[in-house]
Amino acid sequence: MNETIDRIVLSLKEEMFREAANLVKIRSVQSDPVPGKPFGEGVAQALEYALKLGEKLGFRVKNVDGYAGHIEYGDSGKLFAVLGHLDVVPEGEGWSVDPYGGIIKDGYLWGRGAADNKGPTVAVIYALKAVKEANVPIKNRARIILGTDEESGWECVKHYFQKEEKPIYAVTPDASFPIIYAEKGIITYRITAERNLSAPGRVKITRLEGGDAANVVPQSATAELSPVSDELLEKLKNFRAKNGARIEWSIENDRLIVRTFGKSAHGSTPEKGINAIAALIDFLKDIDINEDVKIFVRTLASKIGYQTDGYSLRIAGRDCIVGDLTVNLGTVRMNDEKIEATINIRYPIYYSEAMMAKQIKEALKPLKVEGEHHLLPLFVSPDSELIRILSEVYTEMTGQPATLLTMGGGTYARAVPCGVAFGPLLPGREGTEHQPDERIALEDLLTLARIYAQLFYRMLVLWE
């Protein structure tokens, strides 16, 4: 360990916490594009803030057409990169604090993006600052690449690497320590059906919506039905969601408004949440609603429903590296033209996505199914030089063995020739990403910065 660099990291911690809090205050949820800002105003503001921070700390910075940017140190030699992202999923409901307050209390940084991924990205910037302040002679280059569309479609890094070189090795602080050497394949499928407003049905459903994103377990869903009848109310009173979701209803102008409430979780671990949409379609499937919506709802309920393993879709399975396939029913929406839902699937490394897609389309007929936002699985050999270096740095800084892990989440490690996820979540810590009251311990942010500072030292100074 370079003790001088470590002391500098410790001296920068208060400034680092403040800047991380400032970045959390920016609501960088993807919105409508404007010229020069392909993912909307909030995302562009976050990118601008991070680049200005890098410039203020003495680094070269570059904005690549508003899609992404980087902070760079070093003029020559081999390129090592750290990839972070500045966009966030929508805040959702159920917060005990302002999700964009950038609040520091009880030893934590709170807010959407505190853990995923603004806080860790700022910690990495200050880790590189510590190496720069130590004024050690360097022979290689380091870049912190700032993505802005990680939560949606990765158009940011696709565009970035069309313009900029790819690093030889890279890591991303967007998962867990010690080292994530394998990640499941990820694909979102959009399921649609055209509406027929004249379709028969004793009960008309005029509104159906739920969920914020395909990769988040939906914590609420709503349906509006009319007319209201004693039979309908009796079915509602007797309904019990099989996943424990809570159900509420009210009557407004002869419309029955039904709301289900579950528990949010990351789309890579849908079994940890309570899916509000699954509960709502379970109720609706037994109602004589208009035929076009009935077909859609009953198909989803029978082929997906409460399941998170893809059993009724006939795609359930596992491999010996990353384990089980998972399915998250993430969103449902309806208007006068169409009704649609999204599912987010995390599949084992040795699966064939083409065969899986064929089966899903057959299982969900007559609904239309289209794949989008597909990320291939990731596997980096445990015997690689990158894994060896990361293992040595992690063990040196923590005194703990660098166990190799796998995950269902998808990180920017897939965007480069050889990359893995490395932090920020330490063993035994609770993951709060994509949930209300997202937060990260200040102590853990500091530990992350200390580990990454030593990693930068290895890659900039010692890497041959």
C-alpha positions in Angstrom: 0.0 0.0 0.0 1.2 3.5 -0.8 0.6 5.2 2.6 1.1 8.7 1.3 -1.8 8.2 -1.1 -4.0 6.7 1.6 -3.4 9.7 3.9 -4.4 12.0 1.1 -7.7 10.1 0.6 -8.5 10.5 4.3 -7.8 14.2 4.1 -10.2 14.6 1.2 -13.1 12.8 2.7 -15.3 15.7 3.9 -15.0 17.4 0.5 -15.8 14.1 -1.2 -18.9 13.7 0.9 -20.1 17.2 0.0 -19.6 16.7 -3.7 -21.4 13.4 -3.7 -24.3 15.0 -1.9 -24.4 17.9 -4.5 -24.6 15.4 -7.3 -27.4 13.5 -5.7 -29.4 16.7 -5.6 -29.7 16.7 -9.4 -32.7 14.7 -10.6 -31.0 12.9 -13.5 -33.8 10.7 -14.6 -34.0 10.2 -18.4 -36.4 12.6 -20.0 -37.2 14.0 -23.5 -34.1 14.8 -25.5 -33.2 18.3 -26.5 -30.3 19.4 -28.8 -27.0 18.4 -27.2 -28.8 16.7 -24.4 -29.9 13.3 -25.7 -31.2 12.1 -22.3 -32.8 15.3 -21.2 -32.0 18.3 -19.0 -31.5 16.5 -15.7 -29.0 14.0 -17.0 -27.1 16.7 -18.9 -26.9 18.8 -15.7 -25.4 15.8 -13.8 -22.8 15.2 -16.5 -21.9 18.9 -16.6 -21.5 19.0 -12.8 -19.3 15.9 -12.7 -17.0 17.2 -15.6 -16.7 20.6 -13.9 -15.7 18.8 -10.7 -13.0 16.8 -12.5 -11.7 20.0 -14.1 -11.7 21.8 -10.8 -9.6 19.0 -9.3 -7.0 19.4 -12.1 -7.9 16.8 -14.6 -8.5 16.8 -18.4 -12.1 16.4 -19.1 -14.2 15.8 -22.2 -17.9 15.8 -23.0 -18.6 13.4 -25.9 -21.7 14.9 -27.6 -23.7 14.9 -24.4 -23.9 11.1 -24.4 -21.0 10.6 -21.9 -17.8 12.1 -20.8 -14.5 11.3 -19.1 -12.0 12.6 -16.6 -8.5 11.7 -17.5 -5.0 11.6 -15.8 -1.8 10.7 -17.6 -0.5 11.5 -21.1 0.8 8.2 -22.5 1.0 4.5 -21.9 -1.7 1.9 -21.5 -5.3 2.9 -20.7 -7.1 1.7 -17.6 -10.7 2.9 -17.0 -13.3 3.1 -14.3 -16.9 3.4 -15.6 -19.6 5.0 -13.5 -23.0 6.4 -14.4 -24.8 9.5 -13.4 -28.4 8.7 -14.5 -30.8 7.2 -12.0 -34.1 5.3 -12.0 -37.2 7.3 -11.0 -37.6 7.9 -7.3 -40.9 6.1 -6.8 -42.8 6.3 -3.6 -42.3 5.5 0.1 -39.3 7.7 1.0 -38.7 9.0 4.5 -36.4 11.7 3.2 -36.3 14.0 0.1 -34.9 11.6 -2.6 -33.0 14.6 -4.1 -32.1 16.4 -0.9 -28.5 15.1 -0.9 -29.0 14.5 2.8 -26.2 13.4 5.0 -27.4 12.0 8.4 -26.9 9.1 10.7 -23.6 8.3 8.9 -25.2 7.8 5.5 -25.6 9.7 2.3 -29.3 9.4 1.3 -31.0 9.9 -2.0 -31.6 8.4 -5.4 -28.2 7.7 -6.8 -26.4 7.8 -3.5 -25.3 4.1 -4.0 -26.3 3.6 -7.6 -24.1 5.2 -8.8 -23.3 8.9 -8.1 -21.8 8.4 -4.6 -19.3 5.7 -5.8 -18.5 7.7 -8.9 -17.5 10.7 -6.9 -15.5 8.5 -4.5 -13.5 7.2 -7.5 -12.9 10.8 -8.7 -11.4 11.6 -5.4 -9.3 8.4 -5.4 -7.7 9.6 -8.6 -7.3 13.0 -7.1 -5.3 11.5 -4.2 -2.9 9.8 -6.7 -2.4 13.1 -8.5 -1.7 15.0 -5.3 0.8 12.4 -4.3 2.8 13.5 -7.3 4.2 10.0 -8.0 5.7 9.3 -11.4 3.2 7.6 -13.7 3.7 5.7 -16.9 0.1 4.8 -17.9 -3.3 6.6 -18.2 -6.5 6.4 -16.2 -9.9 7.5 -17.3 -13.1 7.8 -15.3 -15.8 7.4 -17.9 -19.2 9.0 -17.0 -22.2 7.3 -18.5 -25.6 8.8 -18.6 -28.0 6.1 -19.9 -27.0 3.0 -17.8 -30.5 2.5 -16.4 -32.3 2.6 -19.7 -30.5 1.5 -22.8 -26.7 2.1 -22.7 -26.8 4.3 -25.7 -24.4 6.5 -23.8 -21.5 4.1 -23.9 -22.3 2.8 -27.3 -21.9 6.3 -28.6 -18.9 7.0 -26.5 -16.9 4.0 -27.7 -17.7 4.9 -31.3 -15.7 8.1 -30.7 -13.1 7.1 -28.0 -10.7 4.2 -27.5 -11.6 1.3 -25.4 -9.4 0.5 -22.3 -7.3 -2.6 -22.0 -8.8 -3.2 -18.5 -11.7 -1.6 -16.7 -13.8 -1.8 -13.6 -17.0 -0.3 -12.4 -18.0 0.5 -8.8 -21.6 -0.4 -9.5 -22.2 -3.8 -7.8 -20.4 -5.5 -4.8 -17.0 -6.2 -3.4 -14.9 -8.3 -3.7 -15.0 -9.0 -7.4 -17.9 -9.8 -9.8 -16.3 -11.9 -12.5 -19.6 -13.1 -14.2 -22.9 -11.4 -14.9 -26.1 -12.9 -16.4 -27.4 -11.9 -19.8 -30.1 -9.2 -19.6 -32.9 -8.5 -22.0 -36.2 -6.6 -21.8 -39.2 -7.8 -23.7 -42.0 -5.4 -24.6 -45.4 -7.2 -24.7 -48.2 -5.4 -26.6 -51.7 -5.8 -27.9 -53.9 -3.4 -29.9 -57.0 -2.1 -28.2 -60.5 -2.6 -29.4 -62.7 -0.1 -27.7 -65.9 -1.8 -28.9 -64.9 -5.2 -27.5 -67.6 -6.8 -25.3 -67.4 -7.1 -21.6 -69.7 -6.4 -18.6 -67.1 -4.3 -16.9 -65.1 -1.7 -18.8 -61.5 -1.1 -17.7 -60.6 2.5 -18.5 -57.2 2.7 -16.8 -54.5 0.2 -16.2 -51.0 1.2 -15.1 -48.2 0.3 -12.8 -44.4 0.3 -12.4 -41.7 2.8 -13.1 -39.2 0.7 -15.2 -38.7 -2.8 -16.5 -35.7 -3.4 -14.2 -37.5 -2.4 -11.0 -40.1 -4.5 -9.1 -43.2 -2.4 -9.2 -44.4 -1.2 -5.8 -47.8 0.1 -7.0 -50.4 -0.4 -9.7 -53.8 1.0 -10.5 -56.9 0.0 -12.4 -60.2 1.8 -13.0 -63.4 -0.1 -13.7 -67.0 0.7 -14.4 -69.8 0.3 -13.7 -69.6 -0.5 -10.0 -71.7 -3.4 -8.9 -72.3 -5.4 -5.8 -70.8 -8.5 -7.5 -67.7 -6.6 -8.4 -67.3 -5.2 -4.9 -67.8 -8.6 -3.3 -65.0 -10.1 -5.5 -62.8 -7.3 -4.5 -63.5 -7.7 -0.8 -62.8 -11.5 -1.0 -59.6 -11.1 -3.0 -56.2 -11.9 -1.4 -53.0 -11.4 -3.3 -50.9 -14.5 -3.2 -47.7 -12.5 -2.7 -49.0 -10.4 0.2 -49.5 -7.2 -1.8 -51.9 -4.7 -0.1 -55.0 -3.7 -1.9 -57.1 -0.5 -1.6 -60.1 0.8 -3.5 -62.4 3.8 -3.8 -65.5 4.7 -5.8 -65.6 8.0 -7.8 -68.4 8.9 -10.2 -69.4 5.2 -10.7 -65.8 4.2 -11.3 -64.1 1.7 -9.1 -60.4 2.6 -8.6 -58.4 -0.4 -7.4 -54.8 0.1 -6.2 -52.3 -2.5 -5.2 -49.2 -1.9 -3.2 -46.1 -4.1 -3.0 -42.4 -3.7 -2.3 -39.8 -2.4 -4.7 -36.6 -4.3 -5.4 -33.9 -4.4 -8.1 -35.0 -6.2 -11.2 -32.1 -8.6 -10.9 -33.6 -9.9 -7.6 -37.3 -9.9 -8.2 -37.9 -12.5 -5.6 -36.9 -9.9 -3.0 -39.8 -7.6 -3.9 -43.6 -7.8 -3.8 -44.9 -7.2 -7.3 -47.9 -4.9 -7.3 -48.7 -5.6 -11.0 -48.8 -9.3 -10.5 -51.4 -8.9 -7.7 -53.5 -6.5 -9.8 -53.7 -8.8 -12.8 -54.5 -11.7 -10.5 -57.6 -9.8 -9.4 -58.5 -8.6 -12.9 -58.2 -12.0 -14.6 -61.4 -13.3 -13.0 -63.5 -10.2 -13.9 -65.6 -10.0 -17.0 -63.7 -7.0 -18.4 -63.7 -5.9 -22.0 -62.4 -8.7 -24.2 -59.2 -7.0 -25.6 -57.9 -6.3 -22.1 -59.1 -9.6 -20.7 -57.0 -11.6 -23.2 -53.9 -9.5 -22.3 -54.4 -9.8 -18.6 -55.2 -13.5 -18.5 -52.2 -14.3 -20.7 -49.8 -12.4 -18.4 -51.4 -13.9 -15.3 -51.2 -17.5 -16.6 -47.7 -17.3 -18.1 -45.9 -14.9 -15.7 -48.2 -13.9 -12.8 -46.3 -14.1 -9.5 -43.5 -16.2 -10.8 -40.0 -14.8 -10.9 -38.3 -17.9 -12.4 -40.0 -18.2 -15.8 -41.5 -21.6 -15.1 -44.8 -21.0 -16.9 -43.0 -19.4 -19.8 -41.0 -22.6 -20.0 -37.7 -20.9 -19.8 -36.8 -21.6 -16.2 -33.2 -22.9 -15.7 -29.8 -22.3 -14.3 -26.1 -22.9 -14.9 -23.1 -23.6 -12.7 -21.7 -20.1 -12.9 -24.4 -17.5 -12.3 -27.3 -19.7 -11.2 -31.0 -19.2 -11.9 -32.8 -17.3 -14.6 -35.1 -14.6 -13.2 -38.1 -12.7 -14.7 -39.4 -9.3 -13.5 -42.8 -8.0 -14.6 -41.8 -4.4 -14.5 -44.5 -2.1 -16.1 -47.9 -2.1 -17.5 -49.6 0.8 -19.4 -52.8 1.2 -21.4 -54.3 3.9 -23.7 -57.0 3.9 -26.4 -54.6 2.5 -29.0 -52.7 -0.3 -27.1 -52.0 -2.1 -23.9 -48.4 -3.0 -23.1 -46.2 -4.5 -20.4 -42.4 -5.0 -20.0 -40.6 -7.9 -18.5 -36.9 -7.9 -17.6 -35.1 -11.2 -17.8 -31.7 -12.1 -16.4 -30.5 -15.4 -18.0 -27.6 -17.8 -17.4 -24.3 -17.5 -19.3 -24.8 -20.6 -21.3 -28.4 -19.9 -22.5 -29.3 -19.2 -26.1 -31.2 -15.9 -26.1 -32.5 -16.7 -29.6 -34.1 -19.9 -28.4 -35.4 -18.3 -25.3 -37.0 -15.4 -27.3 -38.7 -18.0 -29.6 -40.2 -19.8 -26.7 -41.5 -16.6 -25.0 -43.2 -15.5 -28.2 -44.9 -18.8 -28.5 -45.9 -18.8 -24.9 -47.5 -15.3 -25.0 -49.5 -15.7 -28.2 -51.6 -13.9 -29.3 -49.7 -11.0 -27.8 -46.9 -9.4 -29.6 -43.4 -9.7 -28.1 -40.3 -7.6 -29.0 -36.9 -7.8 -27.4 -35.0 -4.6 -26.6 -32.0 -3.4 -24.4 -30.2 -6.7 -24.8 -26.9 -7.2 -22.9 -24.9 -10.4 -23.5 -23.6 -12.3 -20.5 -20.2 -11.4 -19.0 -17.4 -13.8 -18.0 -13.8 -12.9 -17.1 -11.4 -15.8 -16.4 -10.5 -16.1 -12.7 -7.0 -16.6 -13.9 -6.7 -13.3 -15.7 -4.2 -10.5 -14.9 -7.1 -8.1 -14.1 -8.6 -10.5 -11.5 -5.1 -11.0 -9.9 -4.5 -7.3 -9.6 -7.9 -6.6 -8.1 -7.6 -9.5 -5.7 -4.2 -8.2 -4.4 -5.5 -4.7 -3.9 -8.7 -5.7 -2.2 -6.9 -8.1 0.2 -4.2 -5.6 1.0 -6.7 -2.9 1.9 -9.3 -4.9 3.7 -7.4 -7.9 5.1 -10.1 -10.1 3.7 -9.9 -12.7 0.9 -11.0 -11.5 -2.5 -13.8 -14.0 -3.1 -15.1 -14.1 -6.7 -18.8 -13.5 -7.1 -21.5 -13.5 -9.8 -24.6 -11.5 -10.2 -27.8 -11.0 -12.1 -27.4 -7.2 -12.4 -25.8 -5.7 -15.5 -22.9 -3.3 -15.3 -20.7 -1.3 -17.7 -18.1 -4.0 -17.3 -19.8 -5.5 -20.4 -19.1 -2.4 -22.5 -15.3 -3.0 -22.7 -13.1 -5.9 -23.8 -12.1 -6.9 -20.3 -13.9 -5.5 -17.3 -15.5 -6.5 -14.1 -17.6 -4.9 -11.3 -15.6 -4.0 -8.2 -17.6 -2.5 -5.4 -19.1 -0.4 -3.9 -21.2 -2.7 -1.6 -19.0 -4.3 1.0 -19.7 -7.8 2.2 -22.6 -7.9 4.7 -24.0 -4.5 3.7 -27.6 -4.0 2.7 -28.2 -3.1 -0.9 -30.7 -0.2 -1.3 -30.4 0.6 -5.0 -33.7 1.1 -6.8 -35.5 1.2 -3.5 -37.0 4.0 -1.4 -34.5 5.5 1.1 -31.5 4.5 -1.1 -28.4 5.3 0.9 -24.7 4.4 1.3 -22.6 4.6 4.5 -20.1 7.4 4.4 -17.6 5.0 5.9 -18.1 2.7 2.9 -17.7 5.5 0.5 -14.4 6.3 2.1 -13.3 2.7 2.0 -14.2 2.6 -1.7 -12.1 5.7 -2.3 -9.1 4.2 -0.4 -9.3 0.9 -2.4 -9.6 2.6 -5.7 -6.8 5.0 -4.9 -4.5 2.0 -4.5 -5.9 0.4 -7.6 -5.1 3.6 -9.6 -1.6 3.6 -8.1 -1.1 0.0 -9.3 -2.4 0.7 -12.8 -0.7 4.1 -13.3 2.6 3.3 -11.8 3.3 -0.4 -11.5 1.3 -1.9 -14.4 3.7 -3.2 -17.1 
